[in-house]
Amino acid sequence: MEVHVDRGRCAGSGLCMSYVPAVFDQSEDDGKVLLKAARPEPGTAAAVRGAAARCPAGAITLSGGDAHGR
């Protein structure tokens, strides 16, 4: 799985960071998402999918293997 974030769309809610802090962080400057790991550990796949699905701004997209839970 590969994680992509669109900082231009990010609303700064911090939801993604609360779901998977190993993958997402939040900028202290503007409050927007920072990607810590574009290719997260396989054990975090379900949580990453959850964060992407719940992102209020739709700023997180996933591609590649395990992106859709298969």
C-alpha positions as CSV (number, residue, x, y, z in Angstrom):
1,M,0.0,0.0,0.0
2,E,1.1,3.5,-0.7
3,V,-0.3,6.5,1.0
4,H,-0.8,9.9,-0.7
5,V,-1.9,13.1,1.0
6,D,-3.2,16.3,-0.6
7,R,-2.2,19.1,1.8
8,G,-4.2,21.5,-0.3
9,R,-7.4,19.7,0.6
10,C,-6.5,19.0,4.2
11,A,-8.7,20.7,6.8
12,G,-6.3,20.1,9.7
13,S,-8.7,18.0,11.8
14,G,-5.9,15.7,13.0
15,L,-8.2,12.7,12.7
16,C,-5.6,10.7,10.6
17,M,-2.9,11.4,13.2
18,S,-5.1,10.0,16.0
19,Y,-5.8,6.9,13.9
20,V,-2.2,6.1,12.8
21,P,0.5,8.3,14.4
22,A,3.2,6.1,12.9
23,V,2.0,7.2,9.4
24,F,0.5,10.7,9.8
25,D,1.6,13.8,11.7
26,Q,0.3,17.3,11.8
27,S,2.3,20.4,11.0
28,E,2.8,22.8,13.9
29,D,2.9,25.7,11.3
30,D,-0.4,25.2,9.5
31,G,-2.1,22.2,11.2
32,K,-2.2,20.2,8.0
33,V,-1.3,16.6,7.5
34,L,2.3,15.5,7.2
35,L,3.1,12.1,5.9
36,K,5.6,10.2,8.0
37,A,5.5,6.9,6.0
38,A,4.3,6.7,2.4
39,R,4.6,2.9,2.6
40,P,3.4,1.9,6.0
41,E,4.0,-1.4,7.8
42,P,1.5,-4.1,6.7
43,G,0.1,-4.3,10.2
44,T,-1.2,-0.8,10.0
45,A,-3.1,-1.3,6.7
46,A,-6.6,-1.5,8.3
47,A,-6.0,1.6,10.4
48,V,-4.6,3.5,7.4
49,R,-7.7,2.5,5.3
50,G,-9.9,3.7,8.2
51,A,-8.1,7.1,8.4
52,A,-8.5,7.6,4.6
53,A,-12.1,6.7,4.7
54,R,-12.9,9.0,7.6
55,C,-10.8,12.0,6.4
56,P,-13.4,14.8,6.4
57,A,-11.6,16.6,3.5
58,G,-10.9,13.5,1.4
59,A,-7.2,14.5,1.5
60,I,-5.9,10.9,1.9
61,T,-5.8,8.4,-1.0
62,L,-4.3,4.9,-1.2
63,S,-2.9,2.9,-4.0
64,G,-1.2,-0.4,-4.5
65,G,-1.5,-3.7,-2.7
66,D,-3.8,-3.8,0.4
67,A,-5.2,-0.4,-0.4
68,H,-8.7,-1.8,-0.6
69,G,-8.4,-4.5,2.0
70,R,-7.8,-7.4,-0.3
